[in-house]
Amino acid sequence: MKLDTSIALMEKAKKMIPAGVNSPVRAYLSVGGNPPFIKEAQGAKITDVDGNTYIDYVASWGPMILGHAHPKVVEAIKAAAERGTSYGAPTPLEVEMAEEIVAAVPSMDWVRMVSSGTEATMSALRLARGFTGRTKIVKFEGCYHGHVDSLLVKAGSGGMTFGTPDSAGIPEGLARETLIATYNGLASVEALFSRHPGEIAAVIVEPIAGNMGMIPPREGFLEGLREITRKDGALLIFDEVITGFRVGFSGAQGRFGIDPDMTCLGKIIGGGLPVGAFGGKAEIMEAIAPLGPVYQAGTLSGNPLAVTAGLTTLRILKKEGIYEQLEEMGAYLAKGVGEAGAGIPVQSHRIGSMFCNFFTETPVVDYATAKTSDTERFARFFSGLLSEGIYIAPSQFETGFVSTAHTREDLDRTIEAVARVAKSL
């Protein structure tokens, strides 16, 4: 595989962009080598500037549930662009998007559009503090909620990949307002509430952890969070930026039957364009400006192109059989990869079309057990698959995604490639 043009582009980029990339994990520092620069994508395939084509399981880190350049989504975006790309004023599309989200996610009475998942979680936390009059937030070690100052304490995703879960530039006083619990560990949450009664504004959690690798919630964990927060008067916030419309049309909360106070969305609701949303119970959302004292605003919030792409995607996903198809394909891939890698110490996780393989003998249930993974072995696994034309996330601590565009042939080719690479591990 030749990457001559990609290598040249990276060298050029490094002269103007930190590490040559606009998001840290893209630099391939944890897996080695040079990232391929992508020229185009179609369906389940992406093609780089050197002409190499890969079966894609990154899916732009989750949004491309229908695959790349879905004809109906592209057609809708083109039509929307001809009417103007941004107005800075209300549009009928925003109302339609709100209707779709509120109908799909019963816990969300009201919703507000923003421009990214990070903006959604940042706004939700500000609202939680303003609504409750409290200052402290509980988050879970290894859960990533965007690059919000108070949430980059013991975070996952890129920070976990580079071994620096905490970020410089976060004031100590702000960090003190963030309390850290153990994912899947209710006792750690109960201990924090015991030490800080009446001080905690909210618990924010990925209902299915997706940024320290994919880790499912243990039975009773989410139910326990709901009980603890309700008893204390704190809010329960589900960060469903990844899981929203991914593991079911009503997200993880619909799959598990949990009713959070607030929900953060992103990725799929933008159909591949930058978008985010947060919402929840009406009495909470009434505290947002201009109705209430909690200020939040955004020039591009409800952008007509992003909302059009998202609406088109959601309406396709509502068709009968889509999620059953994704479930079946996810299960087929996971089973095949598990058999292909037999003999290698791996913990394989899957929920719906999300999957992850941890290179460790230790069952992975939280941040500490995820960190037992052999990242050097993963790096060799990653490089081997890339050379076979299989594109997975360049980090042990990220999640893979199947789309409706993947075919059985794509999955079989992937399983065969895993079998060949596994022999070298």
C-alpha positions as CSV (number, residue, x, y, z in Angstrom):
1,M,0.0,0.0,0.0
2,K,1.4,3.4,-1.0
3,L,0.7,6.5,0.9
4,D,3.1,8.9,-0.8
5,T,0.6,11.7,-1.4
6,S,-0.8,11.3,2.1
7,I,2.7,11.5,3.6
8,A,3.4,14.7,1.6
9,L,0.1,16.2,2.7
10,M,0.9,15.5,6.4
11,E,4.3,17.1,6.1
12,K,2.7,20.2,4.6
13,A,-0.1,20.2,7.2
14,K,2.4,20.1,10.1
15,K,3.7,23.5,9.0
16,M,0.3,25.1,9.7
17,I,-1.8,22.8,11.8
18,P,-0.8,21.4,15.2
19,A,0.5,17.8,14.5
20,G,-1.0,18.2,11.1
21,V,-4.6,17.4,12.3
22,N,-7.7,19.1,13.5
23,S,-8.5,16.4,16.1
24,P,-5.8,14.6,18.1
25,V,-6.6,10.9,17.4
26,R,-6.3,11.5,13.6
27,A,-2.5,11.9,14.0
28,Y,-2.0,8.2,14.5
29,L,0.5,8.8,17.3
30,S,-0.7,5.8,19.3
31,V,-0.6,3.4,16.4
32,G,2.3,4.7,14.3
33,G,2.5,5.4,10.6
34,N,0.9,8.1,8.6
35,P,-2.8,8.6,8.4
36,P,-4.3,8.3,4.9
37,F,-5.8,11.5,3.7
38,I,-9.3,10.8,2.5
39,K,-10.5,12.1,-0.9
40,E,-14.0,10.6,-1.1
41,A,-16.4,8.1,0.3
42,Q,-19.4,6.2,-0.9
43,G,-21.5,3.7,1.0
44,A,-19.3,1.6,3.3
45,K,-16.1,2.5,1.5
46,I,-13.6,5.4,1.7
47,T,-10.8,6.2,-0.7
48,D,-7.6,8.1,0.0
49,V,-5.7,10.5,-2.1
50,D,-3.3,7.7,-3.1
51,G,-6.2,5.6,-4.6
52,N,-6.4,3.1,-1.7
53,T,-10.0,2.0,-0.9
54,Y,-11.0,0.8,2.6
55,I,-14.1,-0.8,4.1
56,D,-14.9,1.8,6.7
57,Y,-15.9,1.0,10.3
58,V,-15.1,4.5,11.7
59,A,-18.2,6.0,10.0
60,S,-16.9,9.5,10.8
61,W,-16.9,8.4,14.4
62,G,-20.5,7.4,14.4
63,P,-22.8,9.6,12.3
64,M,-22.8,7.7,9.0
65,I,-25.3,5.0,10.0
66,L,-26.6,5.0,6.4
67,G,-23.1,4.9,5.0
68,H,-21.4,7.7,3.1
69,A,-23.0,10.0,0.5
70,H,-26.5,8.3,0.8
71,P,-28.3,9.4,-2.4
72,K,-31.3,10.8,-0.6
73,V,-29.3,12.7,2.0
74,V,-27.0,14.2,-0.7
75,E,-30.1,15.2,-2.8
76,A,-31.7,16.9,0.2
77,I,-28.5,18.8,1.1
78,K,-28.1,20.0,-2.5
79,A,-31.7,21.3,-2.5
80,A,-31.3,23.0,0.8
81,A,-28.1,24.7,-0.2
82,E,-29.8,26.2,-3.2
83,R,-32.2,27.9,-0.8
84,G,-29.3,29.4,1.2
85,T,-26.8,27.9,3.7
86,S,-27.6,29.9,6.8
87,Y,-30.2,32.4,7.9
88,G,-29.7,33.2,11.5
89,A,-33.4,33.1,11.9
90,P,-36.1,30.5,12.7
91,T,-36.9,28.0,9.9
92,P,-39.7,25.4,9.4
93,L,-37.0,22.7,9.4
94,E,-36.1,23.3,13.0
95,V,-39.7,22.7,14.0
96,E,-39.8,19.5,12.0
97,M,-36.5,18.3,13.6
98,A,-37.9,19.1,17.1
99,E,-41.0,17.1,16.3
100,E,-39.0,14.1,15.2
101,I,-36.7,14.2,18.3
102,V,-39.5,14.7,20.8
103,A,-41.6,11.9,19.3
104,A,-38.6,9.5,19.2
105,V,-37.2,10.3,22.7
106,P,-40.1,10.4,25.2
107,S,-37.9,11.9,28.0
108,M,-37.4,15.1,25.9
109,D,-40.4,17.4,26.1
110,W,-38.4,20.3,24.7
111,V,-35.2,20.4,22.6
112,R,-32.8,23.1,21.5
113,M,-30.4,22.7,18.6
114,V,-26.7,23.5,18.8
115,S,-23.7,22.9,16.5
116,S,-21.8,20.0,18.2
117,G,-22.0,17.3,20.8
118,T,-19.5,19.3,23.0
119,E,-21.8,22.3,22.8
120,A,-24.8,20.1,23.8
121,T,-23.1,18.7,26.9
122,M,-21.7,22.2,27.9
123,S,-25.2,23.7,27.6
124,A,-26.9,20.9,29.5
125,L,-24.5,21.2,32.4
126,R,-25.0,25.0,32.6
127,L,-28.7,24.4,32.6
128,A,-28.5,21.8,35.3
129,R,-26.6,24.1,37.5
130,G,-28.9,27.0,36.8
131,F,-32.1,24.9,37.4
132,T,-30.9,23.3,40.6
133,G,-28.9,26.1,42.1
134,R,-26.1,23.6,42.7
135,T,-22.5,23.6,41.4
136,K,-21.1,20.1,41.5
137,I,-21.3,17.6,38.6
138,V,-20.6,13.8,38.8
139,K,-19.0,12.2,35.8
140,F,-17.5,8.8,35.2
141,E,-13.8,8.0,34.8
142,G,-13.2,7.2,31.1
143,C,-16.4,8.8,29.8
144,Y,-15.9,11.6,27.3
145,H,-18.4,14.3,26.9
146,G,-16.6,16.6,24.5
147,H,-13.8,19.1,25.3
148,V,-15.8,21.0,27.9
149,D,-13.4,22.3,30.7
150,S,-15.2,20.7,33.6
151,L,-15.7,17.4,31.7
152,L,-12.0,16.9,30.7
153,V,-11.3,15.4,34.1
154,K,-10.6,11.7,33.8
155,A,-12.0,11.7,30.3
156,G,-11.9,9.1,27.7
157,S,-11.5,9.3,23.9
158,G,-8.4,11.0,22.6
159,G,-7.2,11.9,26.1
160,M,-7.3,8.3,27.1
161,T,-5.5,7.3,23.9
162,F,-2.5,9.5,24.6
163,G,-2.4,8.6,28.3
164,T,-3.3,12.2,29.4
165,P,-6.9,12.1,30.6
166,D,-6.6,15.5,32.2
167,S,-6.0,18.6,30.1
168,A,-3.9,21.6,30.8
169,G,-5.7,24.9,30.9
170,I,-8.5,23.8,33.2
171,P,-8.6,25.9,36.4
172,E,-8.2,23.9,39.6
173,G,-11.3,25.5,41.1
174,L,-13.4,24.3,38.2
175,A,-12.0,20.9,38.4
176,R,-12.9,20.7,42.0
177,E,-16.6,21.0,41.0
178,T,-16.3,17.8,39.0
179,L,-16.6,14.6,41.1
180,I,-15.4,11.4,39.5
181,A,-17.2,8.0,39.9
182,T,-16.5,4.6,38.5
183,Y,-18.5,3.5,35.5
184,N,-20.7,0.5,36.4
185,G,-19.8,1.2,40.0
186,L,-22.9,2.3,41.9
187,A,-21.1,2.3,45.2
188,S,-18.8,5.0,44.1
189,V,-21.8,7.2,43.1
190,E,-23.5,6.6,46.4
191,A,-20.3,7.6,48.3
192,L,-20.1,10.9,46.4
193,F,-23.7,11.7,47.2
194,S,-23.2,10.9,50.8
195,R,-20.2,13.2,51.0
196,H,-21.9,16.0,49.1
197,P,-25.7,16.0,50.0
198,G,-27.7,18.7,48.3
199,E,-24.6,19.9,46.4
200,I,-24.7,17.9,43.2
201,A,-26.5,19.4,40.3
202,A,-26.3,16.5,37.9
203,V,-24.8,13.1,37.0
204,I,-23.8,12.9,33.4
205,V,-23.1,9.5,31.8
206,E,-22.8,7.8,28.5
207,P,-25.5,5.1,29.0
208,I,-23.3,2.9,26.9
209,A,-19.7,4.0,27.3
210,G,-18.3,4.6,23.8
211,N,-15.1,6.6,24.4
212,M,-12.9,4.2,26.4
213,G,-13.8,1.5,23.9
214,M,-17.4,0.3,24.0
215,I,-18.5,-0.9,27.5
216,P,-22.1,-1.8,28.1
217,P,-23.8,-0.9,31.4
218,R,-24.1,-3.6,34.0
219,E,-27.6,-4.8,34.8
220,G,-29.1,-2.3,37.3
221,F,-26.4,0.4,36.9
222,L,-28.5,2.9,34.9
223,E,-31.6,2.1,37.1
224,G,-29.4,2.8,40.2
225,L,-28.3,6.2,38.8
226,R,-32.0,7.1,38.2
227,E,-32.9,6.2,41.8
228,I,-29.9,8.0,43.4
229,T,-30.4,11.2,41.5
230,R,-34.1,11.3,42.0
231,K,-33.8,10.8,45.7
232,D,-31.2,13.6,46.1
233,G,-32.9,16.1,43.7
234,A,-30.0,16.0,41.2
235,L,-30.6,15.7,37.5
236,L,-29.7,12.6,35.4
237,I,-28.2,13.6,32.1
238,F,-27.7,10.9,29.4
239,D,-25.0,11.8,26.9
240,E,-26.4,10.0,23.8
241,V,-24.3,11.8,21.3
242,I,-23.0,8.4,20.1
243,T,-25.9,6.1,21.1
244,G,-28.8,8.4,20.1
245,F,-30.5,6.8,17.1
246,R,-27.6,4.4,16.9
247,V,-28.6,1.5,19.2
248,G,-32.3,2.0,18.5
249,F,-34.6,4.8,17.3
250,S,-35.1,6.0,20.9
251,G,-31.4,5.5,21.7
252,A,-30.0,3.8,24.7
253,Q,-32.7,5.1,27.0
254,G,-35.4,3.5,24.8
255,R,-33.4,0.3,24.7
256,F,-33.0,0.0,28.4
257,G,-36.2,1.7,29.5
258,I,-34.6,4.5,31.5
259,D,-36.1,8.0,31.7
260,P,-33.3,10.7,32.2
261,D,-34.1,14.3,33.0
262,M,-32.0,15.6,30.1
263,T,-30.4,14.1,27.0
264,C,-27.6,15.3,24.7
265,L,-27.6,14.3,21.1
266,G,-25.3,14.8,18.1
267,K,-23.7,12.8,15.2
268,I,-26.6,11.0,13.6
269,I,-29.1,13.8,13.9
270,G,-26.8,15.8,11.6
271,G,-26.6,13.2,8.9
272,G,-22.8,13.8,8.7
273,L,-22.9,17.6,9.1
274,P,-22.0,19.5,12.3
275,V,-24.9,19.4,14.7
276,G,-25.9,18.8,18.3
277,A,-29.0,19.1,20.5
278,F,-29.9,19.0,24.2
279,G,-33.3,18.8,25.8
280,G,-35.4,17.3,28.6
281,K,-38.3,17.9,30.8
282,A,-40.3,21.1,30.1
283,E,-39.9,22.5,33.6
284,I,-36.1,22.3,33.2
285,M,-35.9,23.6,29.7
286,E,-38.0,26.6,30.7
287,A,-35.0,27.9,32.5
288,I,-33.2,28.5,29.2
289,A,-33.1,32.1,27.7
290,P,-35.2,33.8,26.6
291,L,-37.7,32.2,28.9
292,G,-35.3,31.8,31.9
293,P,-32.1,33.0,33.3
294,V,-29.7,30.4,31.9
295,Y,-28.1,31.9,28.7
296,Q,-27.3,29.8,25.7
297,A,-27.1,30.9,22.0
298,G,-25.5,30.0,18.7
299,T,-25.2,31.7,15.3
300,L,-25.4,28.4,13.4
301,S,-27.8,26.6,15.7
302,G,-30.4,24.8,13.6
303,N,-28.4,25.4,10.4
304,P,-30.7,24.5,7.5
305,L,-28.1,22.2,5.8
306,A,-27.4,20.2,9.0
307,V,-31.0,19.9,9.9
308,T,-32.0,18.8,6.4
309,A,-29.3,16.1,6.4
310,G,-30.4,15.0,9.9
311,L,-34.1,15.0,9.1
312,T,-33.6,12.9,5.9
313,T,-31.5,10.4,7.9
314,L,-34.0,10.1,10.7
315,R,-36.9,9.5,8.3
316,I,-35.0,6.8,6.5
317,L,-34.1,5.1,9.9
318,K,-37.8,5.0,10.8
319,K,-38.5,2.5,8.0
320,E,-39.4,-0.9,9.2
321,G,-36.5,-3.4,9.5
322,I,-33.5,-0.9,9.6
323,Y,-32.5,-1.6,13.2
324,E,-33.1,-5.3,12.9
325,Q,-30.8,-5.3,9.9
326,L,-28.1,-3.4,11.8
327,E,-28.5,-5.8,14.8
328,E,-28.1,-8.8,12.5
329,M,-25.1,-7.4,10.7
330,G,-23.4,-6.4,13.9
331,A,-23.9,-9.8,15.4
332,Y,-22.6,-11.5,12.3
333,L,-19.4,-9.4,12.2
334,A,-18.8,-9.8,15.9
335,K,-19.2,-13.6,15.8
336,G,-16.9,-13.9,12.7
337,V,-14.2,-11.6,14.1
338,G,-14.3,-13.6,17.4
339,E,-13.8,-16.9,15.6
340,A,-11.1,-15.4,13.4
341,G,-9.1,-14.2,16.4
342,A,-9.5,-17.3,18.5
343,G,-6.4,-17.9,20.6
344,I,-5.7,-14.2,21.1
345,P,-6.7,-12.7,24.5
346,V,-9.5,-10.4,23.5
347,Q,-12.6,-9.1,25.2
348,S,-15.3,-8.5,22.5
349,H,-18.2,-6.2,23.1
350,R,-21.2,-5.4,20.9
351,I,-24.5,-3.7,21.3
352,G,-26.5,-3.3,18.0
353,S,-24.2,-1.9,15.4
354,M,-21.6,-0.7,17.9
355,F,-18.6,-3.0,18.6
356,C,-15.2,-3.0,20.2
357,N,-12.4,-5.5,20.9
358,F,-10.1,-5.0,23.9
359,F,-6.7,-6.8,23.7
360,T,-6.7,-8.1,27.3
361,E,-7.5,-11.2,29.3
362,T,-9.3,-9.1,31.9
363,P,-13.1,-8.7,31.5
364,V,-13.6,-5.0,30.7
365,V,-16.3,-3.2,32.8
366,D,-14.8,0.2,33.5
367,Y,-11.8,2.6,32.9
368,A,-9.4,0.6,35.0
369,T,-10.0,-2.7,33.3
370,A,-10.0,-1.1,29.8
371,K,-6.5,0.2,30.6
372,T,-5.3,-3.3,31.0
373,S,-5.4,-3.6,27.2
374,D,-2.3,-4.3,25.3
375,T,-2.1,-1.2,23.1
376,E,1.1,-2.3,21.3
377,R,-0.7,-5.4,20.1
378,F,-3.7,-3.3,19.1
379,A,-1.3,-1.0,17.1
380,R,-0.1,-4.1,15.2
381,F,-3.7,-5.2,14.7
382,F,-4.7,-1.8,13.4
383,S,-1.8,-1.5,11.0
384,G,-2.4,-5.0,9.7
385,L,-6.0,-4.3,9.0
386,L,-5.2,-1.0,7.3
387,S,-2.9,-2.8,4.9
388,E,-5.7,-5.2,4.2
389,G,-8.0,-2.4,3.3
390,I,-10.0,-2.4,6.5
391,Y,-10.4,1.0,8.2
392,I,-11.0,1.0,12.0
393,A,-10.4,3.7,14.6
394,P,-6.7,4.3,15.3
395,S,-7.1,3.8,19.0
396,Q,-7.7,0.9,21.3
397,F,-10.2,3.1,23.2
398,E,-12.7,3.9,20.4
399,T,-15.8,2.2,19.1
400,G,-16.4,0.6,15.7
401,F,-19.7,1.1,13.8
402,V,-21.6,-0.9,11.2
403,S,-23.8,0.9,8.7
404,T,-26.7,-0.1,6.5
405,A,-24.4,0.3,3.6
406,H,-22.2,-2.6,4.6
407,T,-22.9,-5.8,2.7
408,R,-22.4,-9.4,3.7
409,E,-19.4,-9.4,1.3
410,D,-17.9,-6.5,3.2
411,L,-18.3,-8.3,6.5
412,D,-16.8,-11.5,5.1
413,R,-13.8,-9.7,3.6
414,T,-13.3,-8.1,7.0
415,I,-13.5,-11.4,8.9
416,E,-11.0,-13.0,6.4
417,A,-8.6,-10.0,6.9
418,V,-8.9,-10.3,10.7
419,A,-8.0,-14.0,10.4
420,R,-4.8,-13.2,8.4
421,V,-3.7,-10.4,10.7
422,A,-4.4,-12.5,13.8
423,K,-1.8,-15.0,12.7
424,S,0.9,-12.4,13.1
425,L,-0.2,-11.4,16.6
